[in-house]
């Protein structure tokens, strides 16, 4: 019985070790964004990247969210920051930038150049990375032509880079007083819940196929 116990114990230990080895290490999703991703005006667990992490955890998927949102950031700022973020391996990069460029009326061609630069640097570091572009829109007060070109640039960048696309990050939230803070720019907690659902519609398929 003593020998059997030793053998059984060894087998159990081996099985446990195998189970640990079979558990995949978490892969990384980075949200490179501005105040929307950063969750300006709400608590960190209420921002949509944290809510996406909750959805991942509920489904027991091996993914970890890194929130690299920075209030006031632009596509140029994101291009400057991406080298620092690439010190860690990024498996999925969600680019949520451009809103502040649009509010400042910055040239659309510059927005496109910066977004492309972010993608190029990320792919150079990890060719297998999956890029997700979050589409943004501007109100027509900056001019109908600018609003149209601004909206289209995100779709063009996604198409040209074979990237996944969130058609409009603020779908169902933008301009809705009851879903935003008094500035009508930053979503409130209820608004972030809706954004998390919008993001998840694109992300879920990417995370479950890996």
N, C-alpha and C positions, 0 to 999 in steps of 0.2 A: 504494500500500500504506500509505503514511503517513496519507493521508486516511481510508482504510478503518479503520485502527487507531484513529484519533481518534474516528470515528463509533461503532465497536464499543465503545470505552472509554466514550463518553458513554452509549450504550445500557445498558452494564453498570452504570454508576453510577446511571442512572435506575432500573434494575430493583432495585438494592440499596436505594435510597432508598424505593422503593415497598414493598419487603418490610419495611423498618423501620417505615414508616407503618402497614402492615397488621397489625403485631403489637400486639394490645391491651395496654394498660397493666394491671398487676395490680389486681384489685379486692380489697377488704379484708373479712376476717372477723375480728370482735373477739369473744373469749371474755371476757365480764364474769363473773368468778367469784370463788370463795373459795380455800381451800387445795387443793382438788381440782384446779382448773385451774392454780393456781400450782405444783403439783407438790411440796408440802411433803414432805421426806424422801427425794426422789429427785433425780437430776441434771436440769437443765433440758431436755436433749434427750430425757429419758425420760418427761416429763409428756405427757399425752394431747394437748394442743393442738399440741405439736411433732410428735407422731406423725401427727396429722391433716395437718400441713404436708408431711410426708414422702409421704403418700398423694397429696396434690395434686401434688407435684413429680413423682412417679412417673408420673402420668397427664398431665403437661405441661399442667395447667389454669392459667389466668391469675388465680390467687388467692393472696393473701398473708395469713397468720395473724398476728394481734396478740394476745398473751396478756396480758389485763388481770386475771389472777387475783391475789387478795390474801388471804393467810392470815387467818382469823378474820372475814372480811367477812360482812355480813348484807345483806338486801335494802335496809335503810335506808342502809347504807354504799354500796351500789351506786347508789342513787338520788342520793346526794351526789356520787359520782364521775363519773356519766355526762356531766355538762356538760363536764368536762375532756376526756373521751374524744371527745366530739362535735366537738372542734376539728379532727379529721380526718374525712374522709368514711367512713362505715361502710355497707357494702353488705349485709352479713349480721351480725346481732348475736345471738350465742348467750348467753342469760342462764342462768348456772349459779350460782344463788344460792338460799338458803332453808334449806340444811342447818344452818347455825349458828343461824338463827331457831328451827328445830325443836328443836335440842338444848337451847335455852334456854327452850323452852315458850312462845315469844312468840305472841300471838294470831294466828290464821289470817287474820282480816280485815285486820290490819296488813300481813301478808305480801302479801296480794292487792293492797292499796292501793299498796304500794311497787313491786311488779312492774309494775302498771299505770302508775305514774308514770314508770318507766324507759322503758316502751314509748312512752308519750305524748311524752316529751321527744325520743326518738330519731326518731319519725315526724314530729314538728314540724320537725326539722332536715333530714330526708331522707324524704319521703313514700314513696319507692320501696324503702325498706329492707325486707329480709326478716328477720323475727324468728323465732328458734328458742328454745323453752322447754325446759330440761332438767328433767325430772321427778325429784322426790326422794321418799323415804319415810323414816318414822321407826319405830324399834322400838316394840312395844306397851307398853313400861314407862311411857310418858307417858299411857297410857290409850287404849283402843281407839277412842273417839270422836275424840280429838285426832289419832291416827294416820290415821284415815279422812279426816277433814276436811283434814288437812295434805296427804295424797297427792292429794286431789281438786282442791285449789286451783290446782295447776299446769295441770291439764287444763282447768279452767274458764277460766283466763286465756288459754291458747292458743286455745281455741275462740272466746272472745269477741273475740279480736283477729286471727282468721284466721292464726294463727302456726303454724309447723311444730312438731312435738312429738317430743321424745325421751322415750318413756314412763317410763323409769327409768334414770338415768345410770349407776347402779352395778349394772345387771343382770348377774348372774353373778359379781359381785365382792363386793358387800356381804355382810358376815358370814363370808366365806370366809377362814379363817386363813392359808392358803397364798398368798393373793393380796393380803394386807394386811400393813402394818407391825405391830409388836407392839401398837400402840394399838387395832388392829382398826377404825380409822376411816380412816386414810390408806392408799391402795393402794401396793403395791410396784411395781417396774418391770413385772412380769408382769401385775399388775392394771391398770396404765395401758394396756397393749397391748389388753386386752379392752375397756376403756372407749373407746379410740380406734375400735375396730370398731363398738361400739354407736353412737357419735356419727356415724360415717361412714355407717351405714345410713340416717340421716336427711339428712345433709348432701350426700351424693353427688348425689342427684337435683336438689337446689337449685343446686349449682355447675355441673352439666353442662347445665342448661336455659337458663342466661343466655348 
